[in-house]
Amino acid sequence: MAGRLSMNMAAVLNDQRKHPEAKEWLERTVGIYSSCLEPDHPWFGLCLMNLGEIHRSLGETAAARDCLD
């Protein structure tokens, strides 16, 4: 539940173009999901994809690539 809430908060911030804040929320979500979900779980993959897109928006191409690989 906490992971979904923090991912939703990141989505709201991303829609507001507050990418650094959205990135922080997604990094929290990755931490939550990594402790309770398998790496191949769809929610974990969605979170990493969203984090990669935020990194891309911020011009952090290496970090984006790490998330999206």
ABEGO torsion letter per residue (X at the ends): XAAAAAAAAAAAAAAAGBAAAAAAAAAAAAAAAAAABBAABAAAAAAAAAAAAAAAAAGBAAAAAAAAX
